[in-house]
Amino acid sequence: MTVGFVSKTPAGTYRANWRDSANRQKAKTFRTKKEANAYLAEVEGAINRGTYVDPHAGRMRFGEFVTRWLAGRSVEVRTAERTESMLRAHLLPQWAEWPLARIDYLAVQEWVTNLGRTLAPSTTAKHLGMLSMIMQTAIRARLIAVNPCEGVRIPRNRAGEARAGTISREAFLGRLLPAVPVEHRGIVCAAAGAGLRWGECAGLPWEAVDLDRGLVHVAQVAVETHGGVVLRTYPKTRAGVRAVPMPRFLVDELRRRRGAGSPDGRALVFADRDGGPQRRSNFRRRVWLPSLVRAGLLGRVTEVAPGRWLAVWPDRDGREQRTGFATEAAAVAHAAASAVGGLRFHDLRHSYITWLVTDGVPVNVVRRVVGHEKASTTLDRYTHTPDDYADRVRLTFADDSLTFRPEPHPADPENPPPPAPERQATKGRPPSGGDGGRLVVRLRGGRAEPTQRLRGVQPPRPIGAGHANSRRENKHAAVDPYTSSVVHSTQS
């Protein structure tokens, strides 16, 4: 169906004229008649397919469209806060003044590449995903025709980039846990002994803890917002609803924490002083970082003289800084507040998963225990190569009886070892070497004939040898038992 026409302008150019799906008159000017006709054909096809986009609609600026996009969303408070934070940090500074139609693939790829120089690949991917979501909404609103984010590549992990931290079981039980104040050891044990996320620890009620069976049921999480901490009756994903077996040290710690009484089942296991869920930032500043310092895992504090304590901590460049204090508490507090880096609370979950995988627990079982929807998340994000990986690989082949050792070739091709004496061929069998050689055969007149003897593998016995119909064409191929390569065959 024709929806337009091409006309020549007084200036000598050509104008493509058409009516859109709303019967509004539209036009666009081109230098040649051929270009105008080609564009008009594209417009007519798009209108007929229902994919027509007004070429002038993409003039709306990205910032204006984002304002309308945010107003039409209905999401949870925490999600809205996270979205606005990402928009303020990286999306609006780059794209706010760009018309939607001008944001193309090359511009997005350049932006993503620049983000990758300062952000982790996973964080870069989140920002690209948000931009793609916004542009996809613009497509549905008939403002643009294609999503410029399609095909954009995320920069790969740079060599030497800091990976997620882990701690060994020995260091956790022998160094870190004793350095944690007694009243806070339970939540640390829950992260390292059950792989719980911070929100799952902070939102854990007593009714979800089965000390007799040694299980903790994850079905509620605490979520922090600008207005406070709220409890959800569902975790991060569907896979997050799970029952996790507890190790003995976690069961013992929870028994000690519960005491002899029977607390209200809805009460939080790791509540703050007011009975509500703890804030992650407060716990990190008051409990976690000082515990790392006392354990010697983030700087160190030593008594250099009676009433004199030396605090040592790493700065942003990895250089050691040091200052003296009159009390141990002051030295620990200063080192904890000044140090950069160190083990994160979430790294206890990383460590838990890594312990399970390196101990041989099947990845699919680990996935269920820790609440991942996909096993690839367990492998790619949370497990790391152990320091003794080389010894583990060698141990796989430690049993020589299970390892194939091919017969070595002569070191000197001019002086090979003498061949074994030939055996006399018997009736119905081809000659075979005493060295267990095999026969490589070629076809001659439809029949297989021996051409060369190779060392190392016993020759297969011809099918039907000595039988009345042994001269029939052999349609089967003998297979090398080590390489699975065909040794000989015949025409069919």
N, C-alpha and C positions, 0 to 999 in steps of 0.2 A: 504494500500500500504506500503510495507516494504522499508524503506529509510536507513537502517543501519544494523550493525551486531555487535556481541560481540566477542572479541578475548582475549586470555590469554597472558599476558606479561611474559618475562623471569623472572621477579621478583615474579611471582606467583599471581599477581593481574589481574583484568579483565578490559578491556577497551571497552567502548561503542563507536562505530564509526558510524557516519551518515553524510549525506550531508544536508545542510540547504536549505532554500527556494531559495537562490541564487546559489545553487549547489557548495558551498564551503565545503571542507572536515572539519569536526569537530570531536573532541574526548574528552572523559572524563573518568578518571580511578576510579575504585571502588575496595573495598576489596574483595567482593564476586561476583560470577556470577549472583546470584539472584538480587543483588542491581543494577548491570549493566543492566540486562534485564528489570527491572522495570523502570529505568530511560529512557532507550531507548524507551520503550513503551510510556512514557509520551511525549518524544520528537516527536515521530511519530504522536501521537494524536494532539499535538500542531501545527505541520506543516500542517496536514490535515485540522485543523480548522482555520488555518490562524492566530494563536495567538503565534506562535513560537518566542522566545526571545533568542538570543545568550547568553549563560551563562557567556561569557567573556565580553560582552558589558557593563555590570554594573560596570566595573572597573573604568570607568570615574569618576573623583572626582566631588563632588557637586559644588564646586566653579567654576570649568571649565565649567560645564554644565550651570550654572547660567549666566555666561558671554555670552554664545551662546544664551541662552533663552532671555536675555535682548536685544541682537542685533536684534532678530527677531520680537520684539514686536512693535506695532504701537499704541501708546496711547497718551493721552493729556499730556501736560507738567506737570501739577499738579499731575496727577496720577503717572507719571514716577518718580517725586521727592519723592512722598510718598513711592513708592515701594523701591527705593534705600535707603531711610532712614530706613525702616524696615529691609532690608537686612543687612545693616551695623550694626544696633543696636543688633539684636538677631539671625538672621538666619546664616549669614556667620561665626560669631565667634564660633558657635556650629558645623556647618555641612561642612564648606568649604573643609576640608581635608578628609572627609568621601567618600569612593567609593559609588556610588548610590546604588549598590546591598547590601551594608552593613547596610543601613538605614532601620531598621525594626520597627515593631509596638511598641515593648517594649521600644526601644530607643526614639521614638517620644513621647510616653506617658510620659516617665520620663522627657523629655525636657519640655513638656507642663505643667506638674505638677510643675516644678521648676519656670516656667514663672508665673504661677498663684500665687506664693508667693509674687511677687512684682508688678504684673500688674493686672488691672481690668479684669474680665472675658471677657468682650467685646473686649478688646485689645488683650488678649491672643487668642481669637477666630480668630481675624484678622491675627495674625502671623501664626496660624495653617492653616488657609485658604490659605495663600500665599504659604506655604510649600507644601500643597496638590496640588495647581495649578501647581507648578514646577514639582512635582513628576508625575502628570498626563500627563504633556508634555513629560516626559521621557518615560512613557508607550507608548505614541503614536509614539515616536521615536524608539521603540523596544529596549530600553536600560534596562528596568526592566519589570517584568511581572505583579506585583501588586502594588497598592498604599499603602504604610505603614501608611498613615494617616487615612485610613478608620477605623471607630470604636473608634478612640481616643476620650476620654472624657475630656471636659473642666471643670476645678475645679469650683465648685459652689461658689456663693457669700459667703464670710466668715461672721459669725455673727458679727455684730457691724461695718461692713465695711461702710465707709462714703458713703452716698447716694447723689444723685444729690440735690443741694440746691433749695429751693423755698422761696418765700417771700409772705406774705399776701397782699391782695389788700390795706388794711389800711396802712401797713408799706410802701408799694410802693408809694402810693399817698401822705401819710403824712410825710414820712421821706426821702426816697431815691430821689424821683423826685425833691423836693425843693433843695436838695443838689447838683443836677447836674447843671452845668452852662447853662444859658438860651439858648445859641446857640447850645447846644448838647441835649436838652431835647427831640427833635423830634425823633431822632433815638432810644432813650431809650423807648419812648412811642410806637414806631412801634414794638419793640420786645415784650413789655409787653401787648400791646393792640391789636396786630394782630398776635402774635406768630411767627414773621418773624425770620429766621436765620440771622446771621451776614451778610453772602454774599448776601442775599435777601434784607437786609436793605441798604447795601453799594452800590448795583447795581440798586436800585429803581429809575426809571425815573419819571418825573412829568406826562408824558402821561399815566402812569399806575395808577394814583391816581384820583379817581372820588369823589370829596368832596361833590357834590350835592347829590349823591346816597349813600355816605358813604361806598365806596368800594375801595379796593386796589387790583390791578391785578398783580399777581406775574408771570413774564415771562422772567425775566433777573436777572442774579446773577453776583457778582464780585468774582473773584477767585484770590487768592494770589499765586505768584510763586517767585522763587529767582530773577527773572528779573523784578518784579513789580506786579501790579494788573491789571488783564485783565477782560473784560466784556464778558459774554456768553449770547447768546440770548435764552438759555434754562436753566431751573433750575436743581436741583440735580437729580430728577427723573421725570417720566411722571406725577406722581401725584402732583408734585410740581407746575405745571401750574394750577393756581386756582385764584378765586376771594374771598377775605376775607372781611367780614363786619367789619367796624371800630367802636369802641365805641366813645362816645362824646368827651372824653378828647383827643383822638388822632386826631379826625377831627379838633377840636379847635386849637390844636398845629400846625397842618399842615397849617391851614388857616393863622395863625399868621406868620408862616415861609414863606409862599408864598407871603404874603403882598397883596398890591392892584394891582400889575402888573400881567401879564400873561407870566410866564417864558417859555423858549423854552421847548417843550414837551420832547425832548431827553436829556435835562439837568438832572443831578442827583439831587435828593431831598436832599441827605445828602453828598454833595460833599466836598472835602477838599478845601484848599485855592486856588488851581490851577484848580478847577473844575473837578478833577478826583475822583475816588473812594478812600475812606479812607482805611488806613491799620489798621487791627485789633490790632496789637501790639502797634502802636502809640496811638490809642484810649484808649487801656487798661492802658497804662502807664500815659498818660497825663490827661485823663478824668475819666475813670471808677474807678480806685482804689482810687484816691483822693476823688471822690464823696462818695464812701463807707465809707471812714474815716470821712468825714464831717457829714455823716448821722448817725455815730455811729454804723455802721454795720460791720466794720473791724477796731477794735481798737477804739481809741477816742482821741480827742484833746481838752484840756480845758485850760482856762486862769486862772492861779494860782495866778497871781499878775500883776499889770500894767506893760506891756511890757515883760511878762514872760509867755510862753505857754508850757504846758506839753503834750508830745506825748506818747501814750501808744499803744502797738501793740502786737499781739501774735507771738511767734517764731515757729519754726518747731515742737517743742515738746509741743506746746500749752501753754507755760509759758509766762506771761506778761513781756514785756520789756518796759522801759520808759527812756525818755531823755527830757531835757528842751531846749527850743529855744526862740529866741528873737521875732520872728514873727509867726503869725498863719500859713502863707503860708509855711514857712520852716518846721514847725511841721507837717503839713499835708503831705507835700512832702516826708519827712523822714519816717513817719508811713506808707504811701502808698508803698514806695519802699522796706521797711523792713518786712512788715507783710506777713505772710504765710497763705494761705487759703482764705476764704471769698467767697462771692457770685460771680459767673461768669456772664458775659453778656448773655451767652446761657441759664443760669438758669432763665432768664426772660421768655424765651419760655417754659421751664419746668413749671414755675408758671402759665403761661397763660393756658396751657393744663390742669393742675391740677384744676384750677379755674372752667373751663368749665365742666369737668367730675364731680367734687364734687357738682356742681350746678344742675346736672341732665341732661345736654345736652347729647343726645345719642352718644355713642362712635363712631358709623359710621359717624355721622355728624362731630364730632371733627376730625376724621381722614381726612375727605375731606378738612376741613378748614385749617388744619395745613400741609397738603401735604404728608401724610403717605400713602404708598401703601397698608399696612396691618393694620388692627385694632389691631392686637397683639402688634405691635410696640408702638401704643398709650398707651395701657394698661401696658405693661411690662417695658417700658423704661422711660416713662415720667410722669406717675401718681403715687402718693404716698398716703399712708393711712393718712387721716387727724388726727390731735391730738384728736379731739372729736369723734373718730370712735365709742367708746363705747356708747356714748349718741345717736348717729345716729342709731345704731343697736337697742337700747332699744325703740327708738321712733317708729320704725316699728311696734312694738307690744304694743304701748301705749293704743290702743283702746281695752278694755277688751272684748267687744262684738264680736270682730273678732278673739279672741284667744280661742282655744279649751282647756277646763279645764276638764280633766277626773275626774270622781268621785273618791276621795281618798279611798284607802283600809283602813280597821280598823287598828288603831295603835296597839291594843292588840288582837292578834289572839285568845286568850283564852276567851275573853269577847267581841265578835262582837255584833253590834247592832242587836236587834231582827228583824227577817224577817217580811215583811209585810204579812197580812193575805191573804190566798189563795182565789182566786175567783173561783166561780163555773164555770166549763166548760160549754159552750153553744154548741148546736147542730151544728156539722159541723166545729167546731173550737177546736184547742188543748187548754188545760188549760194554762193560762198565769198569771204570778204573778202581784200583784198590784204595785210592784216596777219597772215595765217596764223591767223585765228580758228578756233574749233571750234564745232560746233553742239550745243546741248543740245536734246533732242527730247522730245516728249510723245506719248502715244497718243491718237489720235482715230479712232474707228471701226475699231480694229484696225490702223491704219497709223501709222507714225512720221512726224511733221511737225516741221519746224524751228520753234523758238519764240524763241530768243535766241542772240546771237553773243557768245562770250567770247574774250578775247585770250590769246595765248601759246602755243597748241598747234595744229598743223595738223589740220584735221578728218579723221577716217577716211573713206575712200571707201566708200560703201554697197556691201554685198556684192551682187554680181550686177547692178550698175548697167549699164544698156544691154543687158542680156541679156533673152531672151524671157520668162523666168520671174522677172523682177526684181520683179514685183508680189506675189510670194508673201510670206507673213508671215516677217519676219526673226527667227529664233529665237536669233541670236547677239548678244552685247553687245560694243560697242566699249569698250576699256579705256584710261584715261588712262595714258600711258607713264611719268609721273612719280609719280602717286599711286596707281596701280593701282585707281582707283575707276571704277565703271561709269558711262559717259557717257550711253548710251541703250540701251533694250531695247524689245521688243514683247511683246505677249501671246502665249502659246502655245496 
